[in-house]
Amino acid sequence: MKFLAKGDKNSWHAITWKLFKLKPNYTNMNLINEYNEKYRFFHNITGCAMLVHRKYKPGLLESAYEAALKYVLEQQGYKVERQVYLPIFWDDIQLDQTYRMDLVINDNIIVELKAIAHIDTPQRRQLWNYMNLTHIQYGMIINFGAESLYSEWYERDDKSGEIEKIKLL
C-alpha cells in the first residue's frame, strides 16, 4: 500500500514539500484550498460521526453507531446503503462467501465502522481489501470505541490500485 505518492504532483507529500520550499503566497494558498476542497466530503462525514459519538459516547455495539450515522448522513442529503454485500469471486466463479461493507455512501465511499479501543493494521487491511475488490475510490475507517472519535481517510488510484492515506492541510 502506498501512503505518500512522491511522484504525484497533487499528493499530500508533493503539496507539503512545495509549501515547505516556497514562501506563502496566493498560488500556494490556492493549492491548499483546492486540495482540501477535493476531500471536503471526508471532513463532512467525520463531522456527522462526531455528532453520533457525542450523543452516544463509547460503549455501544458497532451496529448502533452504524444505524445512527446512516440516519444523520441521510439527513445531510447523502445516499447511504447499510450492510452492502460484497461477493467473492475466483475468476468468473462466485464463491460461497460474501462480506458486508458497513456503509457505502453515494456509491463511491466505503465506510468501515469500529467500536474498539484502537485501530490497527487488520482493520485497515479490511477496508483496503474492500476498496480493491470493489474498485471504489474512497474509504474511511471510523472508530467510536475510544473516548475521542478517530477516523482515517483513504483514496485508491484506479490505474495502479495503490491506496494513499489522505490528510487535510
KEMAR-324917 format. One record per atom (N, C-alpha, C): residue in three letters; atom name; y, x, z. Coordinates in pm, 1 decimal. Last residue first. Layout:
REM KEMAR-324917
baro, rogu, c2, c1, c3
ALA, CA, Y, X, Z $
...
END
This chain:
REM KEMAR-324917
baro, rogu, c2, c1, c3
LEU, N, 1964.4, -470.5, 469.3 $
LEU, CA, 2055.0, -358.1, 500.7 $
LEU, C, 2173.5, -406.8, 580.7 $
LEU, N, 1638.2, -587.0, 543.9 $
LEU, CA, 1776.8, -614.8, 504.8 $
LEU, C, 1863.1, -496.8, 547.4 $
LYS, N, 1335.2, -473.4, 411.9 $
LYS, CA, 1430.4, -468.7, 524.8 $
LYS, C, 1566.5, -505.2, 470.8 $
ILE, N, 998.7, -514.0, 319.4 $
ILE, CA, 1138.7, -541.5, 290.8 $
ILE, C, 1219.5, -536.7, 420.1 $
LYS, N, 729.8, -316.9, 208.6 $
LYS, CA, 793.0, -384.1, 322.2 $
LYS, C, 942.1, -396.5, 294.2 $
GLU, N, 550.3, -370.5, -89.4 $
GLU, CA, 656.5, -298.0, -20.5 $
GLU, C, 709.1, -381.2, 94.8 $
ILE, N, 256.6, -325.6, -265.2 $
ILE, CA, 328.8, -412.6, -173.4 $
ILE, C, 425.2, -327.3, -91.7 $
GLU, N, 146.0, -307.1, -605.1 $
GLU, CA, 184.3, -242.7, -480.1 $
GLU, C, 270.3, -337.4, -397.3 $
GLY, N, 89.9, -403.4, -850.9 $
GLY, CA, 14.2, -460.2, -739.5 $
GLY, C, 49.0, -397.9, -605.7 $
SER, N, 229.6, -331.9, -1079.0 $
SER, CA, 148.2, -229.1, -1013.5 $
SER, C, 57.0, -285.3, -904.3 $
LYS, N, 342.2, -582.9, -1160.3 $
LYS, CA, 286.6, -486.4, -1256.1 $
LYS, C, 190.6, -389.4, -1190.0 $
ASP, N, 434.5, -718.5, -934.6 $
ASP, CA, 333.4, -781.3, -1019.0 $
ASP, C, 268.0, -682.2, -1114.7 $
ASP, N, 473.8, -606.0, -615.7 $
ASP, CA, 512.1, -577.0, -753.2 $
ASP, C, 400.8, -627.2, -844.2 $
ARG, N, 541.3, -805.3, -338.8 $
ARG, CA, 436.3, -747.9, -423.3 $
ARG, C, 490.4, -727.6, -563.9 $
GLU, N, 708.9, -767.9, -34.1 $
GLU, CA, 718.6, -806.4, -173.7 $
GLU, C, 610.3, -732.3, -251.7 $
TYR, N, 739.6, -887.2, 305.7 $
TYR, CA, 679.5, -802.8, 202.4 $
TYR, C, 705.2, -859.7, 63.5 $
TRP, N, 838.4, -873.1, 646.3 $
TRP, CA, 858.0, -930.8, 513.6 $
TRP, C, 807.1, -833.6, 408.7 $
GLU, N, 765.5, -975.8, 977.6 $
GLU, CA, 767.7, -870.0, 877.1 $
GLU, C, 769.5, -936.6, 741.3 $
SER, N, 880.0, -1079.0, 1301.1 $
SER, CA, 842.1, -1106.5, 1162.2 $
SER, C, 849.9, -979.9, 1078.7 $
TYR, N, 864.0, -1220.9, 1623.7 $
TYR, CA, 852.9, -1100.0, 1543.0 $
TYR, C, 813.9, -1140.0, 1401.6 $
LEU, N, 1036.1, -1351.6, 1904.7 $
LEU, CA, 974.1, -1375.8, 1775.2 $
LEU, C, 973.1, -1245.4, 1696.7 $
SER, N, 964.3, -1232.3, 2230.3 $
SER, CA, 1059.4, -1242.1, 2119.5 $
SER, C, 981.5, -1267.2, 1991.0 $
GLU, N, 725.1, -1248.3, 2371.3 $
GLU, CA, 845.7, -1308.6, 2428.8 $
GLU, C, 955.4, -1326.1, 2323.7 $
ALA, N, 462.8, -1323.7, 2129.9 $
ALA, CA, 536.7, -1235.5, 2220.4 $
ALA, C, 660.3, -1308.3, 2274.4 $
GLY, N, 355.7, -1508.7, 1949.6 $
GLY, CA, 286.5, -1480.4, 2074.4 $
GLY, C, 360.5, -1394.6, 2173.9 $
PHE, N, 441.8, -1561.5, 1696.4 $
PHE, CA, 502.1, -1641.9, 1801.8 $
PHE, C, 450.2, -1603.0, 1940.6 $
ASN, N, 499.2, -1375.2, 1414.8 $
ASN, CA, 422.5, -1380.1, 1539.3 $
ASN, C, 501.1, -1454.0, 1647.3 $
ILE, N, 462.2, -1385.6, 1073.6 $
ILE, CA, 548.5, -1428.7, 1183.6 $
ILE, C, 460.9, -1443.0, 1307.0 $
ILE, N, 468.9, -1219.1, 774.3 $
ILE, CA, 391.1, -1237.8, 897.2 $
ILE, C, 491.7, -1277.5, 1003.1 $
MET, N, 505.8, -1307.2, 432.9 $
MET, CA, 565.1, -1288.1, 565.2 $
MET, C, 456.1, -1299.1, 670.8 $
GLY, N, 550.9, -1229.4, 85.2 $
GLY, CA, 468.3, -1262.5, 200.5 $
GLY, C, 541.0, -1231.4, 329.2 $
TYR, N, 582.3, -1285.2, -269.0 $
TYR, CA, 639.4, -1260.5, -137.0 $
TYR, C, 543.8, -1302.2, -25.9 $
GLN, N, 425.5, -1331.7, -505.6 $
GLN, CA, 517.5, -1218.3, -495.7 $
GLN, C, 561.5, -1184.9, -353.8 $
ILE, N, 84.5, -1386.4, -554.3 $
ILE, CA, 210.5, -1441.5, -504.7 $
ILE, C, 299.6, -1325.1, -463.6 $
HIS, N, -166.1, -1320.2, -635.8 $
HIS, CA, -54.8, -1264.0, -713.7 $
HIS, C, 78.2, -1329.4, -674.9 $
THR, N, -385.2, -1384.8, -483.4 $
THR, CA, -311.1, -1495.4, -546.3 $
THR, C, -204.0, -1448.2, -643.6 $
LEU, N, -481.7, -1138.0, -398.0 $
LEU, CA, -574.6, -1235.1, -456.8 $
LEU, C, -502.2, -1345.3, -532.9 $
ASN, N, -247.8, -1018.0, -290.3 $
ASN, CA, -315.3, -959.3, -406.7 $
ASN, C, -409.8, -1057.9, -474.5 $
MET, N, -188.2, -1189.4, -76.8 $
MET, CA, -88.6, -1166.3, -181.7 $
MET, C, -153.5, -1110.2, -308.2 $
TYR, N, -423.8, -1165.8, 73.9 $
TYR, CA, -384.6, -1296.5, 19.6 $
TYR, C, -285.8, -1278.9, -95.4 $
ASN, N, -401.5, -892.7, 140.5 $
ASN, CA, -513.2, -940.0, 58.9 $
ASN, C, -482.4, -1075.9, -2.4 $
TRP, N, -170.2, -898.8, 300.4 $
TRP, CA, -170.3, -822.7, 175.6 $
TRP, C, -283.3, -867.3, 83.6 $
LEU, N, -264.6, -1057.0, 519.2 $
LEU, CA, -156.0, -1104.1, 433.0 $
LEU, C, -157.8, -1032.0, 298.9 $
GLN, N, -464.6, -878.2, 613.8 $
GLN, CA, -497.4, -1016.3, 579.4 $
GLN, C, -391.3, -1073.0, 484.3 $
ARG, N, -315.9, -651.9, 674.3 $
ARG, CA, -412.1, -648.3, 563.5 $
ARG, C, -453.2, -787.9, 520.2 $
ARG, N, -178.4, -741.5, 901.3 $
ARG, CA, -105.1, -708.3, 778.7 $
ARG, C, -198.9, -710.0, 658.3 $
GLN, N, -388.1, -766.5, 1079.5 $
GLN, CA, -310.5, -885.8, 1045.0 $
GLN, C, -230.2, -861.1, 917.3 $
PRO, N, -477.4, -493.9, 1097.0 $
PRO, CA, -565.3, -600.4, 1044.9 $
PRO, C, -490.9, -728.3, 1005.7 $
THR, N, -239.4, -352.7, 1205.2 $
THR, CA, -284.0, -337.8, 1067.1 $
THR, C, -379.2, -448.2, 1019.6 $
ASP, N, -72.6, -590.6, 1422.5 $
ASP, CA, -128.0, -460.3, 1391.4 $
ASP, C, -180.9, -462.2, 1247.9 $
ILE, N, 146.3, -753.9, 1644.4 $
ILE, CA, 91.6, -744.0, 1508.7 $
ILE, C, 43.2, -601.5, 1485.5 $
HIS, N, 72.1, -867.9, 1979.4 $
HIS, CA, 147.2, -787.4, 1882.4 $
HIS, C, 72.3, -782.3, 1749.6 $
ALA, N, -40.4, -1099.5, 2107.0 $
ALA, CA, 50.4, -1009.1, 2178.4 $
ALA, C, 134.2, -923.2, 2083.8 $
ILE, N, -24.4, -1397.0, 1894.0 $
ILE, CA, -94.1, -1288.9, 1963.2 $
ILE, C, 8.2, -1195.1, 2027.3 $
ALA, N, -20.3, -1595.1, 1686.5 $
ALA, CA, 21.8, -1623.5, 1824.0 $
ALA, C, -54.0, -1525.4, 1913.8 $
LYS, N, 88.8, -1596.0, 1345.1 $
LYS, CA, 7.2, -1542.7, 1453.6 $
LYS, C, 66.5, -1587.1, 1586.6 $
LEU, N, 88.4, -1689.0, 1002.1 $
LEU, CA, 137.6, -1704.8, 1139.0 $
LEU, C, 36.9, -1649.7, 1238.7 $
GLU, N, 189.8, -1599.1, 692.8 $
GLU, CA, 75.4, -1588.2, 782.5 $
GLU, C, 129.5, -1589.1, 924.3 $
VAL, N, 309.4, -1735.9, 410.3 $
VAL, CA, 347.4, -1708.5, 548.9 $
VAL, C, 221.6, -1712.5, 633.4 $
ILE, N, 388.7, -1658.1, 81.3 $
ILE, CA, 278.9, -1681.5, 175.4 $
ILE, C, 330.1, -1645.6, 314.3 $
ILE, N, 582.8, -1791.8, -165.8 $
ILE, CA, 591.4, -1716.9, -40.3 $
ILE, C, 471.9, -1755.8, 47.1 $
ASN, N, 579.3, -1960.7, -385.3 $
ASN, CA, 591.4, -1817.1, -409.2 $
ASN, C, 606.3, -1731.9, -283.0 $
ASP, N, 580.0, -2237.7, -345.8 $
ASP, CA, 479.5, -2181.0, -436.7 $
ASP, C, 490.8, -2030.8, -457.6 $
ASN, N, 741.9, -2301.4, -129.8 $
ASN, CA, 799.4, -2301.9, -265.5 $
ASN, C, 708.9, -2234.6, -368.2 $
ILE, N, 515.3, -2147.5, 83.0 $
ILE, CA, 648.4, -2207.0, 71.3 $
ILE, C, 697.8, -2190.5, -72.0 $
VAL, N, 225.6, -2193.9, 250.7 $
VAL, CA, 277.4, -2145.6, 122.9 $
VAL, C, 406.2, -2222.6, 98.0 $
LEU, N, 69.1, -2104.7, 555.9 $
LEU, CA, 173.9, -2178.2, 485.7 $
LEU, C, 201.4, -2111.3, 350.8 $
ASP, N, -202.6, -1991.6, 592.7 $
ASP, CA, -134.8, -2079.8, 688.1 $
ASP, C, -30.7, -2167.3, 619.5 $
MET, N, -473.1, -2000.1, 371.1 $
MET, CA, -341.9, -1940.8, 399.3 $
MET, C, -265.8, -2039.6, 487.0 $
ARG, N, -809.3, -1964.6, 411.4 $
ARG, CA, -698.7, -2060.0, 418.5 $
ARG, C, -571.8, -1986.4, 457.7 $
TYR, N, -1085.5, -1882.2, 195.4 $
TYR, CA, -993.3, -1851.5, 303.6 $
TYR, C, -886.7, -1959.2, 304.2 $
THR, N, -1427.9, -1944.2, 120.0 $
THR, CA, -1285.5, -1964.5, 95.7 $
THR, C, -1208.4, -1917.0, 218.8 $
GLN, N, -1736.6, -1908.2, -38.4 $
GLN, CA, -1648.0, -1861.0, 68.0 $
GLN, C, -1504.9, -1891.7, 27.9 $
ASP, N, -1934.2, -1887.9, -242.7 $
ASP, CA, -1941.2, -1990.1, -138.5 $
ASP, C, -1862.0, -1943.4, -15.9 $
LEU, N, -1746.4, -1791.5, -536.8 $
LEU, CA, -1842.3, -1769.8, -428.4 $
LEU, C, -1833.5, -1881.7, -325.6 $
GLN, N, -1721.1, -1849.6, -875.2 $
GLN, CA, -1663.5, -1881.2, -744.4 $
GLN, C, -1772.2, -1870.0, -638.9 $
ILE, N, -1727.9, -1612.6, -1127.1 $
ILE, CA, -1811.2, -1698.6, -1043.0 $
ILE, C, -1742.9, -1721.3, -908.9 $
ASP, N, -1610.3, -1423.1, -1281.9 $
ASP, CA, -1575.5, -1562.5, -1309.7 $
ASP, C, -1651.3, -1662.0, -1223.2 $
ASP, N, -1602.4, -1183.8, -1038.4 $
ASP, CA, -1575.0, -1201.2, -1181.3 $
ASP, C, -1533.9, -1346.2, -1203.8 $
TRP, N, -1628.1, -1369.5, -775.0 $
TRP, CA, -1690.0, -1246.4, -822.4 $
TRP, C, -1689.6, -1258.8, -973.5 $
PHE, N, -1370.5, -1518.8, -575.8 $
PHE, CA, -1447.9, -1509.2, -698.9 $
PHE, C, -1511.4, -1371.1, -713.0 $
ILE, N, -1273.0, -1748.3, -330.8 $
ILE, CA, -1305.5, -1609.4, -360.0 $
ILE, C, -1399.6, -1608.0, -480.7 $
PRO, N, -995.3, -1976.1, -280.1 $
PRO, CA, -1134.9, -1946.3, -314.4 $
PRO, C, -1151.6, -1797.9, -347.8 $
LEU, N, -797.6, -2080.0, -42.3 $
LEU, CA, -799.4, -1967.2, -133.8 $
LEU, C, -945.6, -1934.3, -163.8 $
TYR, N, -616.9, -2364.5, 65.3 $
TYR, CA, -745.4, -2299.5, 39.9 $
TYR, C, -731.1, -2191.1, -66.0 $
VAL, N, -358.5, -2380.6, 292.6 $
VAL, CA, -390.5, -2379.7, 149.9 $
VAL, C, -519.2, -2300.0, 128.2 $
GLN, N, -225.5, -2479.7, 531.8 $
GLN, CA, -368.4, -2452.4, 522.7 $
GLN, C, -417.6, -2462.4, 377.8 $
ARG, N, 46.6, -2654.7, 383.2 $
ARG, CA, -17.3, -2602.1, 504.6 $
ARG, C, -167.4, -2588.5, 481.9 $
GLU, N, 335.3, -2611.5, 190.3 $
GLU, CA, 195.5, -2653.2, 194.4 $
GLU, C, 130.4, -2582.5, 312.3 $
VAL, N, 666.2, -2708.4, 142.5 $
VAL, CA, 573.9, -2634.1, 227.8 $
VAL, C, 434.7, -2696.0, 219.8 $
LYS, N, 974.6, -2667.2, 5.1 $
LYS, CA, 845.0, -2729.7, -23.5 $
LYS, C, 741.1, -2645.6, 51.3 $
TYR, N, 1276.7, -2695.3, 197.1 $
TYR, CA, 1168.5, -2615.8, 140.6 $
TYR, C, 1047.4, -2703.7, 109.5 $
GLY, N, 1476.6, -2835.6, 329.6 $
GLY, CA, 1462.8, -2851.5, 185.3 $
GLY, C, 1355.5, -2767.0, 119.5 $
GLN, N, 1482.7, -2838.2, 600.1 $
GLN, CA, 1580.0, -2749.9, 534.6 $
GLN, C, 1567.3, -2753.3, 381.6 $
GLN, N, 1267.7, -2991.4, 662.1 $
GLN, CA, 1398.5, -3047.2, 692.1 $
GLN, C, 1510.2, -2965.4, 626.8 $
GLU, N, 1069.6, -2806.0, 601.3 $
GLU, CA, 1086.5, -2922.1, 513.7 $
GLU, C, 1220.9, -2989.8, 538.0 $
LEU, N, 1101.3, -2636.1, 824.1 $
LEU, CA, 1127.8, -2586.7, 688.5 $
LEU, C, 1149.5, -2702.1, 591.1 $
VAL, N, 1020.4, -2806.9, 1031.7 $
VAL, CA, 1156.1, -2753.5, 1029.7 $
VAL, C, 1192.9, -2703.7, 889.6 $
TYR, N, 746.5, -2857.0, 959.0 $
TYR, CA, 843.6, -2966.0, 973.3 $
TYR, C, 987.1, -2914.7, 959.5 $
LYS, N, 640.3, -2596.4, 968.9 $
LYS, CA, 633.3, -2675.4, 844.6 $
LYS, C, 738.7, -2785.8, 847.6 $
LEU, N, 678.0, -2539.7, 1238.5 $
LEU, CA, 752.2, -2463.8, 1137.5 $
LEU, C, 750.6, -2536.7, 1004.2 $
ALA, N, 497.2, -2723.7, 1356.3 $
ALA, CA, 640.9, -2731.7, 1384.9 $
ALA, C, 722.8, -2658.3, 1278.9 $
ALA, N, 251.5, -2634.7, 1255.2 $
ALA, CA, 296.2, -2772.1, 1230.0 $
ALA, C, 447.5, -2784.6, 1249.9 $
GLU, N, 252.4, -2368.8, 1357.9 $
GLU, CA, 241.0, -2395.4, 1214.4 $
GLU, C, 293.4, -2534.3, 1179.3 $
TYR, N, 250.0, -2403.2, 1630.6 $
TYR, CA, 366.1, -2339.1, 1568.9 $
TYR, C, 369.5, -2368.4, 1418.5 $
ALA, N, -6.2, -2519.0, 1644.3 $
ALA, CA, 111.1, -2593.1, 1692.3 $
ALA, C, 238.7, -2535.4, 1631.9 $
SER, N, -177.1, -2317.7, 1550.7 $
SER, CA, -165.5, -2442.8, 1474.0 $
SER, C, -44.7, -2526.6, 1518.3 $
GLU, N, -175.5, -2121.7, 1750.5 $
GLU, CA, -109.4, -2095.8, 1622.1 $
GLU, C, -84.0, -2225.3, 1544.9 $
LEU, N, -119.5, -2265.7, 2073.6 $
LEU, CA, -207.7, -2224.9, 1965.1 $
LEU, C, -125.5, -2206.6, 1837.3 $
LEU, N, 131.7, -2130.0, 2297.9 $
LEU, CA, 62.9, -2237.8, 2227.5 $
LEU, C, -35.0, -2180.2, 2125.6 $
GLY, N, 258.7, -1901.0, 2393.9 $
GLY, CA, 151.7, -1960.6, 2473.1 $
GLY, C, 78.0, -2074.6, 2406.1 $
PRO, N, 619.9, -1867.1, 2380.7 $
PRO, CA, 483.1, -1818.9, 2356.8 $
PRO, C, 381.8, -1896.8, 2440.3 $
LYS, N, 833.6, -2159.0, 2301.4 $
LYS, CA, 801.3, -2035.0, 2373.7 $
LYS, C, 659.4, -1987.8, 2338.1 $
TYR, N, 936.9, -2389.0, 2180.9 $
TYR, CA, 801.1, -2392.1, 2236.5 $
TYR, C, 760.8, -2269.3, 2316.3 $
LYS, N, 1207.5, -2334.1, 2108.6 $
LYS, CA, 1169.4, -2464.1, 2162.2 $
LYS, C, 1036.0, -2458.2, 2237.6 $
ARG, N, 1208.2, -2074.1, 2011.0 $
ARG, CA, 1294.6, -2108.1, 2124.9 $
ARG, C, 1250.9, -2239.5, 2190.4 $
HIS, N, 1029.4, -2104.7, 1796.0 $
HIS, CA, 994.6, -2015.7, 1907.5 $
HIS, C, 1079.1, -2047.2, 2031.1 $
VAL, N, 1173.8, -2275.6, 1626.6 $
VAL, CA, 1043.4, -2318.1, 1680.5 $
VAL, C, 1008.0, -2235.1, 1803.3 $
LEU, N, 1392.6, -2110.4, 1570.4 $
LEU, CA, 1412.4, -2242.5, 1632.0 $
LEU, C, 1284.6, -2291.6, 1698.2 $
MET, N, 1261.8, -1899.7, 1442.8 $
MET, CA, 1327.3, -1875.5, 1571.6 $
MET, C, 1355.5, -2006.8, 1643.8 $
ALA, N, 1184.7, -2018.5, 1205.1 $
ALA, CA, 1080.3, -1979.5, 1300.4 $
ALA, C, 1140.0, -1953.5, 1438.1 $
CYS, N, 1437.1, -2039.7, 1087.5 $
CYS, CA, 1363.3, -2162.5, 1120.3 $
CYS, C, 1253.8, -2132.2, 1222.9 $
GLY, N, 1485.3, -1764.4, 1053.6 $
GLY, CA, 1573.1, -1845.8, 1138.4 $
GLY, C, 1506.9, -1975.9, 1179.1 $
THR, N, 1289.2, -1701.6, 867.5 $
THR, CA, 1279.5, -1644.0, 1002.3 $
THR, C, 1369.0, -1720.5, 1099.1 $
ILE, N, 1397.1, -1836.4, 650.3 $
ILE, CA, 1267.8, -1879.0, 703.9 $
ILE, C, 1249.2, -1825.8, 845.3 $
ASN, N, 1634.7, -1684.0, 614.3 $
ASN, CA, 1641.1, -1827.7, 642.8 $
ASN, C, 1510.7, -1878.6, 704.4 $
HIS, N, 1533.7, -1427.6, 556.7 $
HIS, CA, 1620.7, -1447.8, 673.5 $
HIS, C, 1623.8, -1595.4, 712.6 $
PHE, N, 1403.6, -1483.5, 318.0 $
PHE, CA, 1327.6, -1430.6, 431.8 $
PHE, C, 1405.5, -1454.9, 560.9 $
PHE, N, 1617.9, -1562.5, 154.5 $
PHE, CA, 1520.0, -1663.8, 194.9 $
PHE, C, 1433.6, -1615.6, 311.1 $
ARG, N, 1750.2, -1325.4, 92.9 $
ARG, CA, 1810.4, -1417.1, 189.6 $
ARG, C, 1708.3, -1519.4, 240.8 $
TYR, N, 1693.4, -1127.9, -91.0 $
TYR, CA, 1593.5, -1156.0, 13.2 $
TYR, C, 1645.7, -1251.8, 120.5 $
LYS, N, 1918.9, -1114.8, -250.7 $
LYS, CA, 1787.5, -1132.0, -315.4 $
LYS, C, 1682.2, -1176.6, -213.9 $
GLU, N, 2114.7, -1049.8, -64.9 $
GLU, CA, 2111.0, -1185.8, -119.8 $
GLU, C, 1977.5, -1215.3, -185.9 $
ASN, N, 2066.2, -776.8, -20.6 $
ASN, CA, 2048.2, -872.8, 88.5 $
ASN, C, 2037.1, -1015.6, 36.9 $
TYR, N, 2134.1, -678.0, -279.5 $
TYR, CA, 2002.2, -655.3, -221.7 $
TYR, C, 1973.3, -759.9, -113.3 $
GLU, N, 2403.7, -756.2, -299.8 $
GLU, CA, 2304.9, -802.1, -397.5 $
GLU, C, 2163.9, -790.5, -342.6 $
ASN, N, 2516.8, -616.6, -78.9 $
ASN, CA, 2521.6, -763.1, -85.8 $
ASN, C, 2419.0, -819.0, -183.1 $
ILE, N, 2467.2, -349.2, -154.1 $
ILE, CA, 2412.1, -402.9, -30.0 $
ILE, C, 2407.4, -555.8, -35.7 $
LEU, N, 2617.0, -337.8, -392.6 $
LEU, CA, 2473.3, -307.1, -392.0 $
LEU, C, 2405.7, -367.5, -269.4 $
ASN, N, 2872.9, -394.6, -294.2 $
ASN, CA, 2809.3, -487.1, -387.8 $
ASN, C, 2659.0, -465.2, -393.4 $
MET, N, 2918.6, -165.2, -145.1 $
MET, CA, 2907.8, -292.8, -74.2 $
MET, C, 2844.5, -398.7, -164.1 $
ASN, N, 2937.7, 20.1, -352.9 $
ASN, CA, 2829.5, 30.6, -254.7 $
ASN, C, 2809.7, -100.5, -179.9 $
THR, N, 3171.9, -72.6, -477.4 $
THR, CA, 3045.3, -71.1, -550.8 $
THR, C, 2927.5, -65.2, -454.2 $
TYR, N, 3371.5, -30.1, -279.0 $
TYR, CA, 3341.3, -165.5, -325.4 $
TYR, C, 3205.8, -172.8, -395.5 $
ASN, N, 3247.6, 219.8, -50.5 $
ASN, CA, 3343.6, 165.8, -145.6 $
ASN, C, 3294.2, 29.5, -192.7 $
PRO, N, 3169.6, 491.1, 158.6 $
PRO, CA, 3176.6, 345.9, 141.0 $
PRO, C, 3284.3, 307.9, 40.2 $
LYS, N, 3043.9, 779.1, -16.3 $
LYS, CA, 3139.3, 720.5, 76.9 $
LYS, C, 3143.8, 569.5, 53.8 $
LEU, N, 2695.7, 859.1, -56.3 $
LEU, CA, 2826.9, 820.1, -107.1 $
LEU, C, 2915.7, 765.6, 3.8 $
LYS, N, 2455.9, 913.1, 72.6 $
LYS, CA, 2520.9, 1019.2, -3.5 $
LYS, C, 2664.6, 986.0, -41.2 $
PHE, N, 2388.1, 670.6, 186.9 $
PHE, CA, 2399.1, 788.2, 272.9 $
PHE, C, 2478.7, 898.1, 203.3 $
LEU, N, 2365.9, 506.7, -34.4 $
LEU, CA, 2472.6, 480.0, 62.1 $
LEU, C, 2494.7, 597.9, 155.6 $
LYS, N, 2140.5, 616.6, -158.4 $
LYS, CA, 2268.3, 613.8, -228.7 $
LYS, C, 2383.8, 596.5, -129.8 $
TRP, N, 1948.3, 563.1, 41.9 $
TRP, CA, 1980.2, 701.2, 6.0 $
TRP, C, 2115.6, 709.0, -65.3 $
THR, N, 1942.1, 282.8, 36.5 $
THR, CA, 1982.7, 351.9, 158.7 $
THR, C, 2024.1, 495.7, 127.6 $
ILE, N, 1843.6, 244.0, -223.6 $
ILE, CA, 1977.1, 194.7, -188.2 $
ILE, C, 2028.5, 265.2, -63.1 $
ALA, N, 1588.4, 363.2, -202.0 $
ALA, CA, 1685.4, 410.8, -300.6 $
ALA, C, 1827.2, 367.9, -264.4 $
HIS, N, 1467.4, 209.5, 3.3 $
HIS, CA, 1482.6, 354.0, 16.9 $
HIS, C, 1592.0, 405.7, -76.5 $
TRP, N, 1463.0, -48.4, -106.6 $
TRP, CA, 1535.8, -24.3, 17.2 $
TRP, C, 1565.9, 124.7, 32.1 $
SER, N, 1496.2, -36.9, -466.1 $
SER, CA, 1420.0, -39.7, -341.9 $
SER, C, 1510.7, -11.9, -222.2 $
ASN, N, 1611.6, -16.0, -711.1 $
ASN, CA, 1651.5, -130.1, -629.3 $
ASN, C, 1577.2, -136.3, -496.5 $
LYS, N, 1498.5, 201.2, -841.8 $
LYS, CA, 1641.2, 208.9, -810.7 $
LYS, C, 1689.8, 93.4, -723.5 $
ASP, N, 1200.7, 341.5, -750.9 $
ASP, CA, 1261.7, 214.4, -788.5 $
ASP, C, 1407.8, 214.8, -745.8 $
GLY, N, 1091.8, 570.0, -643.0 $
GLY, CA, 1132.6, 571.7, -782.1 $
GLY, C, 1205.2, 446.6, -826.9 $
LYS, N, 1021.7, 508.8, -381.4 $
LYS, CA, 1124.5, 609.1, -404.6 $
LYS, C, 1174.6, 607.8, -548.1 $
ALA, N, 952.2, 248.1, -214.7 $
ALA, CA, 940.0, 282.9, -355.6 $
ALA, C, 1049.5, 380.5, -393.5 $
LEU, N, 782.1, 223.0, 65.6 $
LEU, CA, 912.4, 269.4, 19.7 $
LEU, C, 896.4, 319.1, -123.2 $
PHE, N, 524.0, 123.2, 79.1 $
PHE, CA, 627.7, 60.7, 158.4 $
PHE, C, 767.0, 103.6, 115.0 $
LYS, N, 221.9, 49.7, -77.3 $
LYS, CA, 346.0, 124.8, -86.0 $
LYS, C, 452.6, 51.0, -6.9 $
MET, N, -117.7, 83.3, 0.0 $
MET, CA, 0.0, 0.0, 0.0 $
MET, C, 124.3, 87.9, 0.0 $
END
